[in-house]
Amino acid sequence: MLQQTQASTVVPYFERFLTRFPSVRRLAKASEDEVLEYWTGLGYYRRARHLRMAAIEVVEKHAGQVPTDVDALTSLPGIGRSTAGAIAAIAFRQTATILDGNVRRVLSRFYAISGKRGTAKTEKQLWARAEANTPTAHVDLYTQAIMDLGAIVCVRANPKCLLCPIANECKAHQQGREHAYPSVARRRPLRVRHARFFVVINGQGACLLKKRPPHGVWASLWSPLEYPQSASVAALSEDIGLRTEMISKTVSRPPFRHAFTHYQLEIEPIYIFLHGSCSEIVLSRDLRWHRPGDKAEFGLSAVTVKLLEEIEGSGAL
């Protein structure tokens, strides 16, 4: 959960998740929809799918016991070299090395490693430094300490060098150039994609949701019907059997943008209110009605949550 997400955001999700899935075996038995339900709002949903898949593999291949060595850990879905090192060092006190974002920042500044992040040369330098500094004794304490040093003291902006226990030996601090490390490549402006979401609402106030494919954006999550920007309401006739006489009113809302790592999605929501329950719309395993405000026992994307909230406050529509 902490990958690409701040601890303050993670804590309530972590506590709720562990209450629902208190063991690896319980997580392995859960459906994907159930796991995604408890991940809704955290984003990067591939992490949740990987976590469930890893639990299944731990049960099937490791008799329900999380492996303790780095090689076995990295064979599990979603666990890379650094995460495996963190688990081995902190949970099992094995001599193992980590290199997460916080540790990268500490080492880059301490040794004045100026190469751009992500390049093979820079990665090799950082891993070599990280491994050289990893102790054989108290490795769990060291690993937690260096992560916390980066998270609390050696922060990205305005590092707290006066509080840092290793500031006197830090090359970046000696140069007075803490902000020059680590070197960050200039980001290109994010490209913008466009989509139209048809939010179909029946006479009982329930919204029609469709399960997304198992791959791609918001994989396996439920959302309103998404179409290309040029699509009209007529597209729903062929796909779900919606007829013109079933529609009470149609309301277009201003477009808004949702940012992903590599692009922005500009969404134009169109709310379609129907006269009644519209039983003519045939539901399936991948199509269901959901009333906003009811507990969703499946995963919803942040955009879906936003669109459903608009329905709850339907005075705005």
Phi and psi restraints in degrees (value plus and minus 20) as a CYANA .aco file:
   2 LEU   PHI     -99.3   -59.3
   2 LEU   PSI     -30.6     9.4
   3 GLN   PHI     -87.4   -47.4
   3 GLN   PSI      97.6   137.6
   4 GLN   PHI      45.5    85.5
   4 GLN   PSI      -2.9    37.1
   5 THR   PHI    -160.6  -120.6
   5 THR   PSI     117.2   157.2
   6 GLN   PHI     -90.8   -50.8
   6 GLN   PSI     128.5   168.5
   7 ALA   PHI     -79.6   -39.6
   7 ALA   PSI     -58.4   -18.4
   8 SER   PHI     -82.4   -42.4
   8 SER   PSI     -50.6   -10.6
   9 THR   PHI     -97.3   -57.3
   9 THR   PSI     -56.4   -16.4
  10 VAL   PHI     -92.3   -52.3
  10 VAL   PSI     -57.2   -17.2
  11 VAL   PHI     -67.4   -27.4
  11 VAL   PSI     -74.8   -34.8
  12 PRO   PHI     -84.1   -44.1
  12 PRO   PSI     -54.8   -14.8
  13 TYR   PHI     -85.9   -45.9
  13 TYR   PSI     -63.0   -23.0
  14 PHE   PHI     -79.8   -39.8
  14 PHE   PSI     -66.4   -26.4
  15 GLU   PHI     -85.4   -45.4
  15 GLU   PSI     -62.9   -22.9
  16 ARG   PHI     -86.7   -46.7
  16 ARG   PSI     -59.6   -19.6
  17 PHE   PHI     -84.3   -44.3
  17 PHE   PSI     -65.1   -25.1
  18 LEU   PHI     -89.2   -49.2
  18 LEU   PSI     -50.7   -10.7
  19 THR   PHI     -84.8   -44.8
  19 THR   PSI     -59.9   -19.9
  20 ARG   PHI     -99.6   -59.6
  20 ARG   PSI     -56.8   -16.8
  21 PHE   PHI    -144.7  -104.7
  21 PHE   PSI      57.5    97.5
  22 PRO   PHI     -96.1   -56.1
  22 PRO   PSI     -26.4    13.6
  23 SER   PHI    -165.9  -125.9
  23 SER   PSI     143.0   183.0
  24 VAL   PHI     -81.1   -41.1
  24 VAL   PSI     -60.8   -20.8
  25 ARG   PHI     -84.6   -44.6
  25 ARG   PSI     -59.3   -19.3
  26 ARG   PHI     -86.3   -46.3
  26 ARG   PSI     -58.6   -18.6
  27 LEU   PHI     -87.2   -47.2
  27 LEU   PSI     -60.3   -20.3
  28 ALA   PHI     -83.6   -43.6
  28 ALA   PSI     -50.9   -10.9
  29 LYS   PHI    -100.2   -60.2
  29 LYS   PSI     -36.9     3.1
  30 ALA   PHI     -92.4   -52.4
  30 ALA   PSI     130.5   170.5
  31 SER   PHI     -97.2   -57.2
  31 SER   PSI     141.2   181.2
  32 GLU   PHI     -82.4   -42.4
  32 GLU   PSI     -60.5   -20.5
  33 ASP   PHI     -79.4   -39.4
  33 ASP   PSI     -60.6   -20.6
  34 GLU   PHI     -86.0   -46.0
  34 GLU   PSI     -62.4   -22.4
  35 VAL   PHI     -86.0   -46.0
  35 VAL   PSI     -62.9   -22.9
  36 LEU   PHI     -85.3   -45.3
  36 LEU   PSI     -51.7   -11.7
  37 GLU   PHI     -77.5   -37.5
  37 GLU   PSI     -63.3   -23.3
  38 TYR   PHI    -102.0   -62.0
  38 TYR   PSI     -21.4    18.6
  39 TRP   PHI    -126.0   -86.0
  39 TRP   PSI     -30.3     9.7
  40 THR   PHI     -75.8   -35.8
  40 THR   PSI     104.6   144.6
  41 GLY   PHI      87.3   127.3
  41 GLY   PSI     -40.9    -0.9
  42 LEU   PHI    -103.3   -63.3
  42 LEU   PSI     -45.5    -5.5
  43 GLY   PHI      56.3    96.3
  43 GLY   PSI     158.3   198.3
  44 TYR   PHI      27.9    67.9
  44 TYR   PSI      39.2    79.2
  45 TYR   PHI     -87.3   -47.3
  45 TYR   PSI     -35.6     4.4
  46 ARG   PHI     -79.6   -39.6
  46 ARG   PSI     -50.1   -10.1
  47 ARG   PHI     -81.2   -41.2
  47 ARG   PSI     -61.3   -21.3
  48 ALA   PHI     -86.5   -46.5
  48 ALA   PSI     -62.4   -22.4
  49 ARG   PHI     -84.8   -44.8
  49 ARG   PSI     -61.3   -21.3
  50 HIS   PHI     -83.5   -43.5
  50 HIS   PSI     -59.5   -19.5
  51 LEU   PHI     -82.4   -42.4
  51 LEU   PSI     -65.0   -25.0
  52 ARG   PHI     -84.2   -44.2
  52 ARG   PSI     -64.4   -24.4
  53 MET   PHI     -82.1   -42.1
  53 MET   PSI     -58.3   -18.3
  54 ALA   PHI     -85.2   -45.2
  54 ALA   PSI     -60.3   -20.3
  55 ALA   PHI     -82.3   -42.3
  55 ALA   PSI     -62.6   -22.6
  56 ILE   PHI     -80.6   -40.6
  56 ILE   PSI     -62.9   -22.9
  57 GLU   PHI     -87.8   -47.8
  57 GLU   PSI     -57.3   -17.3
  58 VAL   PHI     -82.3   -42.3
  58 VAL   PSI     -61.0   -21.0
  59 VAL   PHI     -88.6   -48.6
  59 VAL   PSI     -64.2   -24.2
  60 GLU   PHI     -97.4   -57.4
  60 GLU   PSI     -54.1   -14.1
  61 LYS   PHI    -129.1   -89.1
  61 LYS   PSI     -36.8     3.2
  62 HIS   PHI    -147.5  -107.5
  62 HIS   PSI       2.6    42.6
  63 ALA   PHI      34.7    74.7
  63 ALA   PSI      11.5    51.5
  64 GLY   PHI      61.8   101.8
  64 GLY   PSI     -16.0    24.0
  65 GLN   PHI    -126.5   -86.5
  65 GLN   PSI     104.8   144.8
  66 VAL   PHI     -82.8   -42.8
  66 VAL   PSI     107.0   147.0
  67 PRO   PHI     -83.2   -43.2
  67 PRO   PSI     134.0   174.0
  68 THR   PHI    -123.2   -83.2
  68 THR   PSI     -33.6     6.4
  69 ASP   PHI    -123.3   -83.3
  69 ASP   PSI     134.9   174.9
  70 VAL   PHI     -82.0   -42.0
  70 VAL   PSI     -63.7   -23.7
  71 ASP   PHI     -80.7   -40.7
  71 ASP   PSI     -64.2   -24.2
  72 ALA   PHI     -87.9   -47.9
  72 ALA   PSI     -56.7   -16.7
  73 LEU   PHI     -86.7   -46.7
  73 LEU   PSI     -61.9   -21.9
  74 THR   PHI     -89.4   -49.4
  74 THR   PSI     -34.7     5.3
  75 SER   PHI     -98.6   -58.6
  75 SER   PSI     -32.7     7.3
  76 LEU   PHI    -100.8   -60.8
  76 LEU   PSI     127.7   167.7
  77 PRO   PHI     -77.8   -37.8
  77 PRO   PSI     113.1   153.1
  78 GLY   PHI      61.5   101.5
  78 GLY   PSI     -18.8    21.2
  79 ILE   PHI    -129.6   -89.6
  79 ILE   PSI      96.0   136.0
  80 GLY   PHI    -116.5   -76.5
  80 GLY   PSI    -192.0  -152.0
  81 ARG   PHI     -80.7   -40.7
  81 ARG   PSI     -65.1   -25.1
  82 SER   PHI     -91.2   -51.2
  82 SER   PSI     -64.4   -24.4
  83 THR   PHI     -82.0   -42.0
  83 THR   PSI     -61.4   -21.4
  84 ALA   PHI     -80.9   -40.9
  84 ALA   PSI     -61.1   -21.1
  85 GLY   PHI     -83.4   -43.4
  85 GLY   PSI     -59.0   -19.0
  86 ALA   PHI     -85.7   -45.7
  86 ALA   PSI     -63.6   -23.6
  87 ILE   PHI     -83.8   -43.8
  87 ILE   PSI     -68.0   -28.0
  88 ALA   PHI     -82.1   -42.1
  88 ALA   PSI     -61.6   -21.6
  89 ALA   PHI     -94.1   -54.1
  89 ALA   PSI     -68.1   -28.1
  90 ILE   PHI    -102.3   -62.3
  90 ILE   PSI     -64.1   -24.1
  91 ALA   PHI    -100.2   -60.2
  91 ALA   PSI     -56.0   -16.0
  92 PHE   PHI    -139.2   -99.2
  92 PHE   PSI     -19.3    20.7
  93 ARG   PHI      36.2    76.2
  93 ARG   PSI      16.4    56.4
  94 GLN   PHI    -110.2   -70.2
  94 GLN   PSI     127.0   167.0
  95 THR   PHI     -89.3   -49.3
  95 THR   PSI      85.8   125.8
  96 ALA   PHI    -169.7  -129.7
  96 ALA   PSI     130.9   170.9
  97 THR   PHI    -128.6   -88.6
  97 THR   PSI     123.6   163.6
  98 ILE   PHI    -140.5  -100.5
  98 ILE   PSI     138.7   178.7
  99 LEU   PHI    -171.9  -131.9
  99 LEU   PSI      49.0    89.0
 100 ASP   PHI    -105.9   -65.9
 100 ASP   PSI    -196.0  -156.0
 101 GLY   PHI     -80.2   -40.2
 101 GLY   PSI     -59.0   -19.0
 102 ASN   PHI     -87.1   -47.1
 102 ASN   PSI     -62.8   -22.8
 103 VAL   PHI     -87.8   -47.8
 103 VAL   PSI     -58.6   -18.6
 104 ARG   PHI     -75.7   -35.7
 104 ARG   PSI     -64.8   -24.8
 105 ARG   PHI     -85.4   -45.4
 105 ARG   PSI     -63.7   -23.7
 106 VAL   PHI     -80.8   -40.8
 106 VAL   PSI     -68.9   -28.9
 107 LEU   PHI     -89.0   -49.0
 107 LEU   PSI     -58.6   -18.6
 108 SER   PHI     -79.8   -39.8
 108 SER   PSI     -62.5   -22.5
 109 ARG   PHI     -95.4   -55.4
 109 ARG   PSI     -63.5   -23.5
 110 PHE   PHI     -82.0   -42.0
 110 PHE   PSI     -59.9   -19.9
 111 TYR   PHI    -122.9   -82.9
 111 TYR   PSI     -17.0    23.0
 112 ALA   PHI      32.5    72.5
 112 ALA   PSI      32.6    72.6
 113 ILE   PHI    -106.8   -66.8
 113 ILE   PSI      90.7   130.7
 114 SER   PHI    -117.6   -77.6
 114 SER   PSI     -25.6    14.4
 115 GLY   PHI     -82.2   -42.2
 115 GLY   PSI     133.5   173.5
 116 LYS   PHI     -92.6   -52.6
 116 LYS   PSI     119.6   159.6
 117 ARG   PHI     -79.8   -39.8
 117 ARG   PSI     119.3   159.3
 118 GLY   PHI      76.4   116.4
 118 GLY   PSI     -38.9     1.1
 119 THR   PHI     -95.6   -55.6
 119 THR   PSI     131.2   171.2
 120 ALA   PHI     -79.1   -39.1
 120 ALA   PSI     -60.4   -20.4
 121 LYS   PHI     -84.5   -44.5
 121 LYS   PSI     -66.0   -26.0
 122 THR   PHI     -85.0   -45.0
 122 THR   PSI     -64.0   -24.0
 123 GLU   PHI     -79.9   -39.9
 123 GLU   PSI     -61.6   -21.6
 124 LYS   PHI     -83.1   -43.1
 124 LYS   PSI     -62.6   -22.6
 125 GLN   PHI     -83.0   -43.0
 125 GLN   PSI     -67.0   -27.0
 126 LEU   PHI     -85.6   -45.6
 126 LEU   PSI     -62.7   -22.7
 127 TRP   PHI     -84.7   -44.7
 127 TRP   PSI     -58.0   -18.0
 128 ALA   PHI     -83.1   -43.1
 128 ALA   PSI     -62.9   -22.9
 129 ARG   PHI     -86.1   -46.1
 129 ARG   PSI     -63.0   -23.0
 130 ALA   PHI     -81.8   -41.8
 130 ALA   PSI     -63.8   -23.8
 131 GLU   PHI     -87.0   -47.0
 131 GLU   PSI     -58.8   -18.8
 132 ALA   PHI     -85.2   -45.2
 132 ALA   PSI     -49.8    -9.8
 133 ASN   PHI    -109.2   -69.2
 133 ASN   PSI     -33.0     7.0
 134 THR   PHI     -93.8   -53.8
 134 THR   PSI     100.4   140.4
 135 PRO   PHI    -101.2   -61.2
 135 PRO   PSI     145.3   185.3
 136 THR   PHI    -111.5   -71.5
 136 THR   PSI     -44.4    -4.4
 137 ALA   PHI    -126.8   -86.8
 137 ALA   PSI     125.3   165.3
 138 HIS   PHI      33.7    73.7
 138 HIS   PSI      17.7    57.7
 139 VAL   PHI     -84.9   -44.9
 139 VAL   PSI     -48.8    -8.8
 140 ASP   PHI     -85.8   -45.8
 140 ASP   PSI     -61.5   -21.5
 141 LEU   PHI     -88.6   -48.6
 141 LEU   PSI     -62.8   -22.8
 142 TYR   PHI     -81.8   -41.8
 142 TYR   PSI     -64.9   -24.9
 143 THR   PHI     -82.5   -42.5
 143 THR   PSI     -65.4   -25.4
 144 GLN   PHI     -84.8   -44.8
 144 GLN   PSI     -58.2   -18.2
 145 ALA   PHI     -86.0   -46.0
 145 ALA   PSI     -64.9   -24.9
 146 ILE   PHI     -91.3   -51.3
 146 ILE   PSI     -51.8   -11.8
 147 MET   PHI     -85.8   -45.8
 147 MET   PSI     -64.3   -24.3
 148 ASP   PHI     -88.2   -48.2
 148 ASP   PSI     -53.5   -13.5
 149 LEU   PHI     -79.7   -39.7
 149 LEU   PSI     -63.3   -23.3
 150 GLY   PHI     -92.2   -52.2
 150 GLY   PSI     -53.4   -13.4
 151 ALA   PHI     -98.2   -58.2
 151 ALA   PSI     -49.8    -9.8
 152 ILE   PHI    -131.1   -91.1
 152 ILE   PSI     -57.7   -17.7
 153 VAL   PHI    -128.2   -88.2
 153 VAL   PSI     -76.8   -36.8
 154 CYS   PHI    -106.6   -66.6
 154 CYS   PSI      38.5    78.5
 155 VAL   PHI     -97.7   -57.7
 155 VAL   PSI     145.5   185.5
 156 ARG   PHI     -82.6   -42.6
 156 ARG   PSI     -70.4   -30.4
 157 ALA   PHI    -128.0   -88.0
 157 ALA   PSI     116.9   156.9
 158 ASN   PHI      33.3    73.3
 158 ASN   PSI      40.0    80.0
 159 PRO   PHI     -79.2   -39.2
 159 PRO   PSI     124.8   164.8
 160 LYS   PHI    -111.4   -71.4
 160 LYS   PSI      48.9    88.9
 161 CYS   PHI     -83.8   -43.8
 161 CYS   PSI     -49.6    -9.6
 162 LEU   PHI     -86.2   -46.2
 162 LEU   PSI     -42.3    -2.3
 163 LEU   PHI    -116.8   -76.8
 163 LEU   PSI     -26.0    14.0
 164 CYS   PHI     -99.6   -59.6
 164 CYS   PSI     106.8   146.8
 165 PRO   PHI     -92.4   -52.4
 165 PRO   PSI     -32.0     8.0
 166 ILE   PHI    -138.8   -98.8
 166 ILE   PSI      -3.5    36.5
 167 ALA   PHI     -80.4   -40.4
 167 ALA   PSI     -57.9   -17.9
 168 ASN   PHI     -83.6   -43.6
 168 ASN   PSI     -43.8    -3.8
 169 GLU   PHI    -121.8   -81.8
 169 GLU   PSI     -21.0    19.0
 170 CYS   PHI    -100.2   -60.2
 170 CYS   PSI     101.0   141.0
 171 LYS   PHI     -85.4   -45.4
 171 LYS   PSI     -58.9   -18.9
 172 ALA   PHI     -83.3   -43.3
 172 ALA   PSI     -59.3   -19.3
 173 HIS   PHI     -88.1   -48.1
 173 HIS   PSI     -60.0   -20.0
 174 GLN   PHI     -82.0   -42.0
 174 GLN   PSI     -54.3   -14.3
 175 GLN   PHI    -101.9   -61.9
 175 GLN   PSI     -32.3     7.7
 176 GLY   PHI      47.3    87.3
 176 GLY   PSI       9.9    49.9
 177 ARG   PHI    -148.6  -108.6
 177 ARG   PSI      23.0    63.0
 178 GLU   PHI     -76.4   -36.4
 178 GLU   PSI     -55.7   -15.7
 179 HIS   PHI     -95.9   -55.9
 179 HIS   PSI     -27.9    12.1
 180 ALA   PHI    -102.7   -62.7
 180 ALA   PSI     -30.7     9.3
 181 TYR   PHI    -146.0  -106.0
 181 TYR   PSI     123.7   163.7
 182 PRO   PHI     -91.9   -51.9
 182 PRO   PSI     133.8   173.8
 183 SER   PHI     -90.6   -50.6
 183 SER   PSI     112.5   152.5
 184 VAL   PHI    -136.8   -96.8
 184 VAL   PSI     109.7   149.7
 185 ALA   PHI     -86.9   -46.9
 185 ALA   PSI     123.2   163.2
 186 ARG   PHI     -85.6   -45.6
 186 ARG   PSI     107.5   147.5
 187 ARG   PHI    -103.3   -63.3
 187 ARG   PSI     116.1   156.1
 188 ARG   PHI     -96.8   -56.8
 188 ARG   PSI     131.9   171.9
 189 PRO   PHI     -78.7   -38.7
 189 PRO   PSI     119.3   159.3
 190 LEU   PHI     -89.6   -49.6
 190 LEU   PSI     114.4   154.4
 191 ARG   PHI     -90.4   -50.4
 191 ARG   PSI     136.6   176.6
 192 VAL   PHI    -135.7   -95.7
 192 VAL   PSI     107.1   147.1
 193 ARG   PHI    -125.4   -85.4
 193 ARG   PSI     136.5   176.5
 194 HIS   PHI    -143.2  -103.2
 194 HIS   PSI     121.2   161.2
 195 ALA   PHI    -167.6  -127.6
 195 ALA   PSI     136.3   176.3
 196 ARG   PHI    -138.4   -98.4
 196 ARG   PSI     106.1   146.1
 197 PHE   PHI    -125.8   -85.8
 197 PHE   PSI     102.0   142.0
 198 PHE   PHI    -114.2   -74.2
 198 PHE   PSI      92.4   132.4
 199 VAL   PHI    -118.4   -78.4
 199 VAL   PSI      77.7   117.7
 200 VAL   PHI    -110.1   -70.1
 200 VAL   PSI     104.2   144.2
 201 ILE   PHI    -144.1  -104.1
 201 ILE   PSI     104.5   144.5
 202 ASN   PHI    -104.3   -64.3
 202 ASN   PSI    -199.7  -159.7
 203 GLY   PHI     -85.8   -45.8
 203 GLY   PSI     -37.8     2.2
 204 GLN   PHI    -112.9   -72.9
 204 GLN   PSI     -15.5    24.5
 205 GLY   PHI      64.5   104.5
 205 GLY   PSI      -8.7    31.3
 206 ALA   PHI    -110.6   -70.6
 206 ALA   PSI     127.1   167.1
 207 CYS   PHI    -124.0   -84.0
 207 CYS   PSI     119.9   159.9
 208 LEU   PHI    -101.6   -61.6
 208 LEU   PSI     102.2   142.2
 209 LEU   PHI    -138.9   -98.9
 209 LEU   PSI     126.5   166.5
 210 LYS   PHI    -142.6  -102.6
 210 LYS   PSI     118.1   158.1
 211 LYS   PHI     -97.8   -57.8
 211 LYS   PSI     110.4   150.4
 212 ARG   PHI     -99.4   -59.4
 212 ARG   PSI     141.3   181.3
 213 PRO   PHI     -79.4   -39.4
 213 PRO   PSI     141.1   181.1
 214 PRO   PHI     -92.5   -52.5
 214 PRO   PSI     -24.2    15.8
 215 HIS   PHI    -151.5  -111.5
 215 HIS   PSI     135.8   175.8
 216 GLY   PHI      76.8   116.8
 216 GLY   PSI    -185.1  -145.1
 217 VAL   PHI     -83.7   -43.7
 217 VAL   PSI     113.1   153.1
 218 TRP   PHI      33.3    73.3
 218 TRP   PSI      21.5    61.5
 219 ALA   PHI     -74.0   -34.0
 219 ALA   PSI     111.0   151.0
 220 SER   PHI      47.7    87.7
 220 SER   PSI     -15.2    24.8
 221 LEU   PHI    -107.9   -67.9
 221 LEU   PSI     145.3   185.3
 222 TRP   PHI    -122.8   -82.8
 222 TRP   PSI     117.5   157.5
 223 SER   PHI    -172.9  -132.9
 223 SER   PSI     144.9   184.9
 224 PRO   PHI     -80.2   -40.2
 224 PRO   PSI     149.7   189.7
 225 LEU   PHI     -91.9   -51.9
 225 LEU   PSI     104.3   144.3
 226 GLU   PHI    -124.7   -84.7
 226 GLU   PSI     115.9   155.9
 227 TYR   PHI    -157.8  -117.8
 227 TYR   PSI     146.4   186.4
 228 PRO   PHI     -80.6   -40.6
 228 PRO   PSI     139.7   179.7
 229 GLN   PHI     -78.2   -38.2
 229 GLN   PSI     -50.5   -10.5
 230 SER   PHI    -104.5   -64.5
 230 SER   PSI     -26.6    13.4
 231 ALA   PHI     -87.3   -47.3
 231 ALA   PSI     127.1   167.1
 232 SER   PHI    -131.0   -91.0
 232 SER   PSI     153.1   193.1
 233 VAL   PHI     -79.7   -39.7
 233 VAL   PSI     -45.4    -5.4
 234 ALA   PHI     -79.1   -39.1
 234 ALA   PSI     -45.1    -5.1
 235 ALA   PHI     -82.4   -42.4
 235 ALA   PSI     -45.5    -5.5
 236 LEU   PHI     -94.9   -54.9
 236 LEU   PSI     -39.1     0.9
 237 SER   PHI     -83.4   -43.4
 237 SER   PSI     -68.8   -28.8
 238 GLU   PHI     -92.3   -52.3
 238 GLU   PSI     -57.3   -17.3
 239 ASP   PHI     -98.7   -58.7
 239 ASP   PSI     -62.1   -22.1
 240 ILE   PHI    -147.0  -107.0
 240 ILE   PSI     -16.6    23.4
 241 GLY   PHI      58.7    98.7
 241 GLY   PSI       2.6    42.6
 242 LEU   PHI     -96.8   -56.8
 242 LEU   PSI     107.4   147.4
 243 ARG   PHI    -129.5   -89.5
 243 ARG   PSI     135.1   175.1
 244 THR   PHI     -76.7   -36.7
 244 THR   PSI     -60.4   -20.4
 245 GLU   PHI     -89.4   -49.4
 245 GLU   PSI     -31.9     8.1
 246 MET   PHI    -102.7   -62.7
 246 MET   PSI     -34.3     5.7
 247 ILE   PHI    -110.1   -70.1
 247 ILE   PSI     107.9   147.9
 248 SER   PHI    -105.6   -65.6
 248 SER   PSI     -69.0   -29.0
 249 LYS   PHI    -179.9  -139.9
 249 LYS   PSI     139.1   179.1
 250 THR   PHI    -146.0  -106.0
 250 THR   PSI     111.3   151.3
 251 VAL   PHI    -146.4  -106.4
 251 VAL   PSI     101.9   141.9
 252 SER   PHI    -112.9   -72.9
 252 SER   PSI     118.4   158.4
 253 ARG   PHI    -133.9   -93.9
 253 ARG   PSI     136.1   176.1
 254 PRO   PHI     -80.6   -40.6
 254 PRO   PSI     122.5   162.5
 255 PRO   PHI     -83.3   -43.3
 255 PRO   PSI     132.6   172.6
 256 PHE   PHI    -160.9  -120.9
 256 PHE   PSI     141.7   181.7
 257 ARG   PHI    -131.0   -91.0
 257 ARG   PSI     124.3   164.3
 258 HIS   PHI    -143.4  -103.4
 258 HIS   PSI     105.9   145.9
 259 ALA   PHI    -110.9   -70.9
 259 ALA   PSI     111.1   151.1
 260 PHE   PHI    -127.9   -87.9
 260 PHE   PSI     159.3   199.3
 261 THR   PHI     -82.2   -42.2
 261 THR   PSI     -61.8   -21.8
 262 HIS   PHI    -132.6   -92.6
 262 HIS   PSI     -22.7    17.3
 263 TYR   PHI    -182.9  -142.9
 263 TYR   PSI     150.8   190.8
 264 GLN   PHI    -134.4   -94.4
 264 GLN   PSI     120.6   160.6
 265 LEU   PHI    -127.1   -87.1
 265 LEU   PSI      96.8   136.8
 266 GLU   PHI    -110.9   -70.9
 266 GLU   PSI      98.9   138.9
 267 ILE   PHI    -129.4   -89.4
 267 ILE   PSI     107.2   147.2
 268 GLU   PHI    -125.8   -85.8
 268 GLU   PSI      87.7   127.7
 269 PRO   PHI    -106.1   -66.1
 269 PRO   PSI     112.9   152.9
 270 ILE   PHI    -143.0  -103.0
 270 ILE   PSI      95.1   135.1
 271 TYR   PHI    -110.1   -70.1
 271 TYR   PSI     105.2   145.2
 272 ILE   PHI    -136.0   -96.0
 272 ILE   PSI      90.5   130.5
 273 PHE   PHI    -113.8   -73.8
 273 PHE   PSI     110.1   150.1
 274 LEU   PHI    -122.2   -82.2
 274 LEU   PSI     140.8   180.8
 275 HIS   PHI     -89.3   -49.3
 275 HIS   PSI     -66.7   -26.7
 276 GLY   PHI    -154.5  -114.5
 276 GLY   PSI    -169.7  -129.7
 277 SER   PHI     -94.3   -54.3
 277 SER   PSI     -42.1    -2.1
 278 CYS   PHI      35.7    75.7
 278 CYS   PSI      39.5    79.5
 279 SER   PHI     -86.3   -46.3
 279 SER   PSI     -32.2     7.8
 280 GLU   PHI     -84.7   -44.7
 280 GLU   PSI     -44.7    -4.7
 281 ILE   PHI     -95.9   -55.9
 281 ILE   PSI      93.4   133.4
 282 VAL   PHI    -101.4   -61.4
 282 VAL   PSI      99.6   139.6
 283 LEU   PHI    -103.2   -63.2
 283 LEU   PSI     140.8   180.8
 284 SER   PHI    -167.8  -127.8
 284 SER   PSI    -193.4  -153.4
 285 ARG   PHI     -81.8   -41.8
 285 ARG   PSI     -46.0    -6.0
 286 ASP   PHI    -128.8   -88.8
 286 ASP   PSI      -7.0    33.0
 287 LEU   PHI    -162.1  -122.1
 287 LEU   PSI     107.0   147.0
 288 ARG   PHI    -171.1  -131.1
 288 ARG   PSI     138.5   178.5
 289 TRP   PHI    -113.4   -73.4
 289 TRP   PSI     121.7   161.7
 290 HIS   PHI    -162.0  -122.0
 290 HIS   PSI     107.4   147.4
 291 ARG   PHI    -106.7   -66.7
 291 ARG   PSI     104.0   144.0
 292 PRO   PHI     -76.3   -36.3
 292 PRO   PSI     117.5   157.5
 293 GLY   PHI      79.2   119.2
 293 GLY   PSI     -46.0    -6.0
 294 ASP   PHI     -96.7   -56.7
 294 ASP   PSI     133.1   173.1
 295 LYS   PHI     -87.2   -47.2
 295 LYS   PSI     105.4   145.4
 296 ALA   PHI    -111.8   -71.8
 296 ALA   PSI      97.0   137.0
 297 GLU   PHI    -113.4   -73.4
 297 GLU   PSI      25.4    65.4
 298 PHE   PHI    -183.7  -143.7
 298 PHE   PSI     148.8   188.8
 299 GLY   PHI    -103.2   -63.2
 299 GLY   PSI     118.4   158.4
 300 LEU   PHI    -144.2  -104.2
 300 LEU   PSI     118.8   158.8
 301 SER   PHI     -93.8   -53.8
 301 SER   PSI     142.3   182.3
 302 ALA   PHI     -80.0   -40.0
 302 ALA   PSI     -56.2   -16.2
 303 VAL   PHI     -85.9   -45.9
 303 VAL   PSI     -60.9   -20.9
 304 THR   PHI     -82.8   -42.8
 304 THR   PSI     -62.8   -22.8
 305 VAL   PHI     -78.2   -38.2
 305 VAL   PSI     -62.7   -22.7
 306 LYS   PHI     -83.3   -43.3
 306 LYS   PSI     -64.0   -24.0
 307 LEU   PHI     -88.0   -48.0
 307 LEU   PSI     -56.6   -16.6
 308 LEU   PHI     -87.9   -47.9
 308 LEU   PSI     -56.1   -16.1
 309 GLU   PHI     -83.3   -43.3
 309 GLU   PSI     -53.4   -13.4
 310 GLU   PHI     -82.7   -42.7
 310 GLU   PSI     -55.9   -15.9
 311 ILE   PHI     -88.5   -48.5
 311 ILE   PSI     -62.2   -22.2
 312 GLU   PHI     -79.3   -39.3
 312 GLU   PSI     -62.2   -22.2
 313 GLY   PHI    -114.5   -74.5
 313 GLY   PSI      32.9    72.9
 314 SER   PHI     -83.3   -43.3
 314 SER   PSI     -26.8    13.2
 315 GLY   PHI     -81.4   -41.4
 315 GLY   PSI     -46.2    -6.2
 316 ALA   PHI     -95.7   -55.7
 316 ALA   PSI     -34.9     5.1
